[in-house]
Amino acid sequence: MIDDYRLYLHHRWMGGCTNAAALTREIQQLGYRGDINTVRGIAVGTGKHLPTSPTPVSFSTPHTSAIPPLPRVIWCA
């Protein structure tokens, strides 16, 4: 039954493995007897237990006004 593998699938999905065929092979090695269609259904949201894509990572940069200006350097010859 796929319910026995939902936590594992969720963990792998959030870890970046979004390939339903690979996930199916992995849980089949753990004893899952179903097919890729069930895993794919969960992965694309029909099972509503896995997001359709990994959680996006966003990075923020400081505002340029928060960065002090560099001192001016004048070279003399």
N, C-alpha and C positions, 0 to 999 in steps of 0.2 A: 504494500500500500504506500502511495506517494507521501502520505502524511508523516510517515516515519523518517522521511528524508528532507522535509521542508527546512529544518534548521540548518542542515548541512548545505543545502542548495543556497539558502540565503547567505550563509557565511562565504561560500565560494563566489557568489554573484557580487557581493560587496567587496570581495577581494580582487575583483577584476575579471573573473572568468565568466563571460557572457555567451559562451558557445554552448547551445543546448545539446549538441551531439557529444561534446566532451563531458559535460555534466552528466548526461545519461550514462555514458561509459563508466564514469567514476562511481556513480551510485549502484550501477549494475554489479560492479566488483564488490560492493558492500552488501549485495543481496537483493537489490531492487529487481523485480521481475516485469516491470512495465516497459513501455516503449518511449521513444523520443517525443511523440506527440503530447503525452501528458506533461513531460518536463518542459517542452516548448510552450505549452499552454500556461503553465505557471510562470515561466520566464517572461512571457509577453504580457502578463497581467490578467489573463482570464481566471487564474487561480487567486489573484489579488494578494499574494503573499510575497512576491518579489517585485522590486521596482522594474520598470521597463529599461532603465539604464542605471549604471552605477551612480552613486551620489556624486554630483559634480564638486570639484575642488576649486575654490576661488581664492585668489590671492589679492590682497589689497596693498597698494603702495602708498607711502605717506604723501600727503599733499606737498607740493613744492614749496608752499609758503612756510612749512614746518622745517624745511632744511635751510640752515643758515648759508649765506653766500660764501663762496671761497674767497680767501684774501687775494688781492691783486698782486701779481708779481711782475716787477719791471726789471728787465735785464739791462745792465749797462755794459758797454764795451770799452 
